[in-house]
Amino acid sequence: MEGNLEVWAGPLSGYRVALLLLNRGPDRTPMTGYWDDIGIPPSSVVVARDLWKHKTLKESFVGNLTETVDPHSCKMYILKPIA
């Protein structure tokens, strides 16, 4: 937690991790979930499924996932290491 910004994560089956980016503040803000902080090995390549859009993101991520979160909003992902 840093001010109005919160990053939450938790383990799921199959080495997957749930990631929640929560912006309780009044401004649209980029937020980052770092693998080191959420229990994924730092060099892992990860695919992310956006739970609100019901789709897997086209790009893969290494080390972190950064998304811009609207004010008083959140984004939630299922992260699955692939390498």
Secondary structure, 3 states (H helix, E strand, C coil): CECCEEEEEEECCCCCEEEEEEECCCCCEEEEEEHHHHCCCCCCEEEEEECCCCEECCCCEECEEEEEECCCEEEEEEEEECC
